[in-house]
């Protein structure tokens, strides 16, 4: 009953936050003039005749308002949906969002084309996809938080923070943040609930939405590592190790396939059939990876390449989320050092998979589902804790003590590793100001913030600081981003 009520609350918060962001976008655009008006320029697609004319539309003012709101990377996504991949640098933007925009524009919103024009319809489709995807992502975020934290109250706090996260402007714009969050968080929820094959599909699609979607394969790597350890040192069966590693490898390959297929698509369009003298430099590489070349050549992305004196303001802009992420990782490693530095392999896995953990009271065959606590398992564990009956050890630091709920439980460990990798990439490799939205889909950031907000004697101060940070970035982001001023 409590989870149902909380789910309804999250639905209301998610919808309210999107209404707030869209209202702010409209407000700031009506009050201020954009810094750069070049985003409204929309030349014909290269595949069209230069003499082709646009048919008249019924509501040009609405069409102009929608088209003018398409700024920054949104221009690329709408252009790709309209014209396809015309230039080399456009391959930095992955195709899932443009495909969905194209499909929605040519189906549900097709009748609106004579009224506001095709490009405005593409923009409207992008806004609808992003905002609907965010609402669904928020619901999945709460469900995942309940499964991992085993505390509906903590899950609710973290989910509300997610609804009003500092990168909210990107979740209501024509960006991939919402779509990636839905696929990534939804995939981890299904994985932790035992639906391994369905989670592979969502993770694979997340890799077709953003390049960092392939990092989600790490969850299956963590899974395979634990199960193979159990098979080798507890079951003493080598063939089970091979079985586990093979299954994990196949799932990881499936997650990488969409990313690799898109790189092959770019190679075919740009390099295939050309003379060596006409080929781009990356075409001749031993591993012709288009995405890496674009990021380095056009955007200057690379290890320590952003460490320049003139970039100090951008480091300051990203410092709040980087500090929060770093503190969340450091805090977890201090509480569970043995588990953190041993990849969680120091636990007594025989007890972890013991009959006491199984509701049937008997040992079940080895499977992927044993690694994670499912939704029903979480409910059963909470009931056992409340009734002070038998408990189960899940991590080295908790051995023979009790099952810990909340941020420091063993189930958070793979998320900590994922966040560690993402934080390192954001700080050392990427344009650091992007960290605010790059890390915005990482659950541990919100779980740690939620835990801080209930810390004894400091909860009010931390709550004020966290909410002030979110509010400032929402207001600042909606003001600057919507008017084509630089922001993360």
C-alpha positions in Angstrom: 0.0 0.0 0.0 2.8 2.4 0.9 4.6 1.7 -2.4 1.5 2.3 -4.4 1.0 5.7 -2.7 4.6 6.6 -3.2 4.3 5.6 -6.9 1.4 8.0 -7.3 3.4 10.7 -5.5 6.4 10.2 -7.8 4.1 10.4 -10.9 2.7 13.7 -9.6 6.2 15.1 -8.9 7.5 13.9 -12.3 4.6 15.5 -14.2 4.7 18.7 -12.1 8.5 19.1 -12.6 8.1 18.8 -16.4 5.3 21.4 -16.3 7.5 23.7 -14.3 10.4 23.3 -16.7 8.3 23.9 -19.8 6.7 27.0 -18.1 10.2 28.4 -17.3 11.3 27.8 -20.9 8.3 29.7 -22.2 8.7 32.4 -19.7 12.4 33.1 -20.2 12.1 33.0 -24.0 9.3 35.5 -23.9 11.2 37.9 -21.6 14.7 37.7 -23.1 16.2 37.7 -26.6 18.3 34.7 -27.5 22.1 35.2 -27.5 22.4 33.4 -30.9 19.5 33.2 -33.4 21.3 30.9 -35.9 19.5 27.8 -34.6 16.3 29.0 -36.4 18.1 28.8 -39.8 16.9 25.7 -41.5 18.3 25.1 -45.0 16.9 22.4 -47.2 18.2 18.9 -46.8 21.1 18.1 -49.1 19.0 15.4 -50.7 16.4 18.0 -51.7 16.5 20.4 -54.6 17.8 23.9 -53.7 14.8 25.3 -55.6 12.2 23.4 -53.5 9.9 25.7 -51.6 8.1 25.1 -48.3 4.3 25.0 -48.4 2.4 27.7 -46.5 1.2 26.8 -42.9 -1.8 27.9 -41.0 -0.2 29.0 -37.7 3.2 30.5 -38.5 3.5 32.1 -35.0 3.3 28.8 -33.2 5.6 27.2 -35.8 8.2 30.0 -35.3 8.0 29.6 -31.5 8.6 25.9 -31.6 11.4 26.1 -34.2 13.2 29.0 -32.3 13.2 26.8 -29.1 15.3 24.2 -30.9 18.8 25.1 -29.7 22.2 23.6 -29.1 22.3 19.8 -29.7 18.5 19.8 -30.3 19.3 21.3 -33.7 21.3 18.2 -34.6 18.7 15.7 -33.5 15.9 17.5 -35.4 18.1 17.9 -38.4 19.0 14.2 -38.4 15.3 13.2 -38.0 14.5 15.4 -41.0 17.5 14.8 -43.3 19.4 11.9 -42.0 23.2 11.9 -41.4 24.5 14.5 -43.9 27.9 15.4 -42.4 30.7 13.6 -40.6 30.2 15.4 -37.3 26.6 14.6 -37.0 27.5 10.9 -36.3 28.4 12.0 -32.8 24.6 12.1 -32.2 23.2 8.6 -31.9 20.2 7.6 -33.9 17.5 6.3 -31.5 16.1 9.7 -30.6 16.0 11.0 -34.2 14.3 7.7 -35.3 11.6 8.1 -32.6 11.1 11.7 -33.6 10.7 10.8 -37.2 8.3 8.0 -36.5 6.1 10.1 -34.2 6.1 13.0 -36.6 5.0 10.8 -39.5 2.3 9.0 -37.5 0.5 10.6 -34.5 1.5 14.2 -35.3 1.2 13.9 -39.1 -2.0 15.9 -39.2 -0.3 18.9 -37.6 2.2 19.3 -40.5 -0.1 21.6 -42.6 -0.8 23.6 -39.5 2.6 24.3 -38.1 5.0 22.8 -40.6 7.2 19.7 -40.7 10.2 21.1 -38.7 7.9 22.4 -35.9 6.2 19.0 -35.8 9.6 17.3 -35.5 10.4 19.7 -32.6 7.1 19.0 -30.9 7.7 15.3 -31.2 11.1 15.6 -29.6 9.6 17.5 -26.7 6.9 14.9 -26.2 9.3 12.0 -26.3 11.7 13.6 -23.8 9.1 14.6 -21.3 7.1 11.3 -21.4 10.4 9.4 -21.2 11.4 11.3 -18.1 8.1 10.6 -16.3 8.5 6.9 -17.0 12.2 7.1 -16.0 11.2 8.6 -12.6 8.8 5.7 -12.0 11.4 3.2 -12.8 13.9 5.1 -10.6 11.6 4.7 -7.6 11.0 1.0 -8.3 14.8 0.4 -8.6 15.4 2.4 -5.4 12.9 0.3 -3.5 14.6 -2.9 -4.7 18.1 -1.7 -3.9 17.6 0.4 -0.7 14.8 -1.8 0.7 13.5 1.4 2.2 10.4 3.0 0.6 11.0 6.3 2.4 14.6 6.7 1.3 13.5 5.6 -2.2 10.8 8.3 -2.2 13.3 11.0 -1.2 15.8 10.0 -3.8 13.1 9.8 -6.5 11.9 13.3 -5.7 15.4 14.6 -6.0 15.7 12.9 -9.4 12.5 14.7 -10.5 14.0 18.0 -9.7 17.6 17.2 -10.5 20.1 20.0 -11.5 20.1 18.9 -15.1 16.3 19.1 -15.5 16.4 21.5 -18.4 18.0 18.7 -20.6 15.3 16.3 -19.6 12.6 18.6 -20.9 14.5 19.5 -24.1 15.2 17.6 -27.3 18.2 15.8 -25.8 18.9 12.1 -25.1 19.0 12.5 -21.3 15.4 11.4 -20.7 15.5 8.6 -23.2 18.8 7.3 -21.9 17.7 7.5 -18.2 14.5 5.5 -19.1 16.5 2.8 -20.8 19.4 2.7 -18.4 17.4 2.9 -15.1 14.6 0.6 -16.5 17.3 -1.9 -17.6 18.9 -2.0 -14.2 15.5 -2.4 -12.5 14.7 -5.4 -14.7 18.1 -6.8 -14.1 17.8 -6.5 -10.3 14.3 -8.0 -10.6 15.6 -11.1 -12.5 14.4 -10.2 -16.0 17.9 -10.6 -17.5 16.9 -10.9 -21.2 14.6 -7.9 -21.1 17.2 -5.8 -19.4 19.7 -6.7 -22.2 17.3 -5.2 -24.7 16.9 -1.9 -22.8 20.7 -1.7 -22.2 21.3 -2.3 -25.9 18.9 0.5 -26.8 20.6 2.8 -24.3 23.8 2.2 -26.3 21.8 3.3 -29.4 20.8 6.5 -27.5 24.1 7.5 -26.0 27.6 6.2 -26.3 27.9 5.6 -22.6 25.0 3.1 -22.8 27.6 0.4 -23.5 29.0 0.9 -20.0 25.9 -0.8 -18.7 27.4 -4.0 -19.8 29.5 -3.7 -16.7 26.5 -4.8 -14.6 26.5 -8.1 -16.4 30.3 -8.3 -16.0 29.8 -7.8 -12.2 27.1 -10.4 -12.3 29.3 -13.0 -14.1 32.2 -12.3 -11.8 30.2 -13.1 -8.7 28.5 -16.2 -10.1 31.7 -17.6 -11.5 33.4 -17.1 -8.1 30.5 -18.9 -6.5 30.7 -21.7 -9.0 34.4 -22.2 -8.7 35.0 -21.8 -4.9 31.6 -22.9 -3.5 30.1 -25.3 -6.0 33.6 -26.6 -7.2 32.3 -27.1 -10.7 34.4 -25.8 -13.5 31.7 -26.3 -16.2 29.4 -23.9 -14.3 32.2 -21.2 -14.5 32.3 -21.6 -18.2 28.6 -21.5 -18.4 28.3 -18.3 -16.4 31.2 -16.5 -18.3 29.8 -17.5 -21.6 26.3 -16.2 -20.8 27.7 -13.0 -19.4 29.9 -12.5 -22.5 27.0 -13.1 -24.9 24.8 -10.5 -23.0 27.6 -8.0 -23.1 28.1 -8.5 -26.8 24.4 -7.9 -27.4 24.7 -4.6 -25.5 27.6 -3.6 -27.7 26.0 -4.6 -31.0 23.9 -1.4 -31.6 26.9 0.9 -30.9 29.1 -1.1 -33.2 26.4 -1.3 -35.9 26.1 2.5 -35.9 29.9 2.8 -36.2 29.8 0.4 -39.1 27.0 2.4 -40.7 29.1 5.6 -40.5 32.1 3.8 -42.0 30.0 2.5 -44.9 28.6 6.0 -45.7 31.8 7.9 -45.3 34.6 5.5 -46.2 33.3 2.7 -48.3 34.0 2.8 -52.0 36.3 5.8 -51.9 39.8 6.1 -53.1 42.5 6.1 -50.4 43.4 9.7 -51.2 39.8 10.8 -50.6 39.4 8.9 -47.3 39.2 10.7 -44.0 42.1 9.9 -41.6 40.1 7.7 -39.3 39.0 5.5 -42.2 42.6 4.2 -42.6 43.0 3.4 -38.9 43.4 -0.3 -37.8 40.2 0.2 -35.8 38.2 2.8 -37.7 36.1 4.2 -34.8 34.2 7.2 -36.1 32.8 8.3 -32.7 36.2 8.6 -31.1 37.6 10.6 -34.1 34.6 13.0 -34.0 34.9 13.7 -30.3 38.6 14.4 -30.6 38.7 16.2 -33.9 35.6 18.4 -33.7 35.2 18.9 -29.9 38.7 18.4 -28.5 37.7 15.6 -26.2 40.7 13.6 -24.8 42.5 12.7 -21.6 43.5 15.8 -19.7 42.9 18.0 -22.8 40.4 20.1 -20.9 42.9 20.9 -18.1 43.5 24.5 -19.1 43.5 27.7 -17.1 40.7 29.2 -19.2 38.4 26.3 -18.4 38.4 27.0 -14.6 34.9 28.5 -14.8 33.6 25.2 -16.3 35.3 23.2 -13.6 33.5 25.4 -11.0 30.2 24.9 -12.8 30.7 21.1 -12.6 32.1 21.1 -9.1 28.8 20.5 -7.2 27.9 17.3 -9.0 31.5 16.1 -9.1 31.9 16.7 -5.4 28.6 14.9 -4.6 29.6 12.0 -6.8 33.1 11.8 -5.3 31.8 12.0 -1.7 29.2 9.3 -2.4 32.0 6.9 -3.7 34.4 7.8 -0.8 31.7 7.4 1.8 30.7 4.0 0.6 34.3 2.8 0.4 34.9 3.9 4.0 31.9 2.1 5.3 32.5 -1.0 3.3 36.2 -1.0 2.5 36.6 -4.8 2.3 33.7 -5.2 0.0 34.6 -2.2 -2.1 38.2 -3.1 -2.8 37.6 -6.8 -3.2 34.8 -6.3 -5.8 32.4 -7.9 -3.3 34.1 -11.3 -3.6 35.2 -11.5 0.1 31.7 -12.5 1.2 30.8 -16.0 2.3 28.9 -16.7 -1.0 27.8 -20.0 0.3 25.7 -18.2 3.0 24.6 -15.7 0.4 23.1 -18.4 -1.7 22.2 -20.6 1.3 18.8 -22.3 1.7 17.9 -19.7 4.4 17.8 -17.1 1.6 15.4 -19.3 -0.5 11.7 -19.1 0.5 11.4 -22.8 -0.4 14.1 -23.7 2.2 16.1 -25.7 -0.4 19.1 -24.9 -2.5 18.1 -23.9 -6.1 20.2 -24.3 -9.3 22.8 -21.6 -10.0 21.3 -18.8 -12.1 21.8 -15.1 -12.8 18.7 -14.3 -10.7 20.5 -15.3 -7.5 22.9 -12.4 -7.6 20.4 -9.7 -7.0 17.5 -9.3 -4.5 14.3 -9.2 -6.4 11.3 -7.1 -5.6 9.6 -9.8 -3.7 12.8 -10.7 -2.0 13.1 -7.1 -0.8 9.6 -7.3 0.7 10.4 -10.6 2.4 13.6 -9.2 3.8 11.9 -6.1 5.2 9.2 -8.3 6.8 12.0 -10.5 8.4 13.7 -7.4 9.8 10.5 -6.1 11.3 9.7 -9.4 12.9 13.3 -9.9 14.0 13.4 -13.3 12.6 16.2 -15.0 10.5 18.3 -12.7 8.4 20.8 -13.3 5.6 24.3 -12.0 5.1 24.8 -10.2 1.8 28.2 -8.5 2.1 31.5 -9.0 3.8 31.0 -6.2 6.3 27.6 -7.5 7.1 28.6 -11.1 7.6 26.8 -12.8 10.5 25.2 -9.5 11.6 22.2 -8.4 9.6 21.0 -7.3 6.2 21.6 -3.6 5.9 19.1 -1.4 4.1 19.8 1.9 2.5 22.8 3.4 0.7 25.5 1.3 2.3 24.0 -2.1 1.5 25.9 -4.6 -0.7 23.4 -4.2 -3.5 24.6 -0.7 -4.2 28.2 -1.8 -4.9 27.9 -2.3 -8.7 26.3 1.1 -9.0 29.2 2.6 -7.1 31.6 1.1 -9.6 29.5 2.4 -12.5 29.5 5.9 -11.0 33.2 5.8 -10.3 33.9 5.1 -14.0 31.5 7.8 -15.2 32.9 10.4 -12.8 36.5 9.7 -13.9 35.5 10.0 -17.5 33.7 13.3 -16.9 36.6 14.8 -14.9 39.6 13.6 -16.9 38.4 13.1 -20.5 35.2 15.0 -21.3 34.3 18.6 -21.3 33.9 18.9 -17.6 30.8 21.1 -17.6 28.9 18.3 -19.2 29.3 16.3 -15.9 26.1 17.9 -14.5 23.9 16.1 -17.1 26.3 13.2 -17.7 26.0 12.0 -14.1 22.3 13.0 -13.7 21.1 9.4 -14.5 23.4 7.8 -11.9 21.2 6.5 -9.0 23.9 6.5 -6.3 24.1 10.3 -6.5 20.5 10.6 -5.4 20.7 7.7 -3.0 23.6 9.3 -1.2 22.0 12.7 -1.2 18.9 11.1 0.3 21.0 9.5 3.0 22.6 12.8 3.8 19.2 14.5 4.2 18.3 12.1 7.0 21.7 12.2 8.8 21.4 12.8 12.5 21.8 16.5 13.5 22.7 17.6 9.9 19.7 16.7 7.9 18.3 20.3 7.7 21.6 21.8 6.6 22.2 19.1 3.9 18.6 19.2 2.7 18.9 23.0 2.3 22.2 22.8 0.4 21.0 20.0 -1.9 17.7 21.6 -2.7 19.3 25.0 -3.1 21.8 23.5 -5.6 19.0 21.9 -7.6 16.8 25.0 -7.6 19.7 27.3 -8.7 20.7 25.0 -11.6 17.0 24.6 -12.7 16.5 28.3 -12.8 19.9 29.1 -14.3 19.7 26.3 -16.8 16.2 27.1 -18.0 17.2 30.8 -18.4 20.6 30.3 -20.2 20.0 27.1 -22.1 16.6 28.1 -23.6 18.0 31.4 -24.8 21.1 29.8 -26.4 23.5 30.9 -23.7 26.3 28.4 -22.7 25.2 26.1 -19.9 26.9 22.7 -19.2 
